[in-house]
Amino acid sequence: MTQLERLKFLTNLLLTEYKNPLLQKLPESEAELFQVYRSLVNVRPPQKAPEGFLEVQDAYLQENLRERGTVSLDEMENFGDGLYLWQGDITRIACDAIVNAANSQMLGCFSPCHICIDNCIHTFAGIELRNECFRVIQKLGHEEETGDAQITRGYNLPAKFVLHTTGPIVRGILLPSQKVQLANCYKNCLHVAEENGCQSIAFCCISTGVFGFPKEEACRIAIRTVQENKAPETKVIFNVFGDDDYARYKKELS
């Protein structure tokens, strides 16, 4: 199968899960068809995959990753003491674990094609990630607490594992308790990673997107908490996406 054939196969299987067809005709463009596929994956609840879906999905996502390319530690800025900085897509980082800024349900973003990191990670890992997250929450017996961290497999990501942490939501004045909660996100991710033998971890900028945590303070908390809590042999990557975050982290690390 070509990538386009795989994409058509997957999209048609996803559409069969709906009683009423959402589309009369699929787009011919691979880019447009991927947006349809991604939307269907994003809104799909955790449930068993259709017959034949996973094999084709994994082949499609692995080839997609090969085309996008992976990034390793030796391609990143090294600030010593096991601290690195890299600007770009976290789903391309080849390391032991990447950190996902999850919501308390820990099921990923259900908004079609939303640009948040939660959506990206679940899209490029594949539908097995949402299913495993559902099992983790069922085992916990409650939604994830703010500041906690849970671990799952990485599936079709280059990272072996995903660490899911729920950061504080800031609306208005930043409270001292919210600073502690954000620090706990980093501490608990480091702890869970160490428990699972992870020696390289990529952190996103937790809580600084729609959760509204002030970026300057979040950067300082992130770096200070990692410096104080990581094991000497652990390599930590601060992964940023925007130019403003890159400049902020580079200044603080320097």
Secondary structure as UniProt FT lines:
FT   HELIX           3..16
FT   HELIX           30..43
FT   TURN            51..52
FT   HELIX           53..68
FT   HELIX           73..75
FT   STRAND          77..78
FT   TURN            81..82
FT   STRAND          83..87
FT   HELIX           90..92
FT   STRAND          97..101
FT   TURN            104..105
FT   TURN            112..113
FT   HELIX           117..125
FT   HELIX           127..140
FT   TURN            146..147
FT   STRAND          149..153
FT   TURN            155..156
FT   STRAND          161..165
FT   HELIX           176..195
FT   TURN            196..197
FT   STRAND          200..203
FT   TURN            206..207
FT   TURN            210..211
FT   HELIX           215..229
FT   TURN            232..233
FT   STRAND          235..240
FT   HELIX           243..253
//
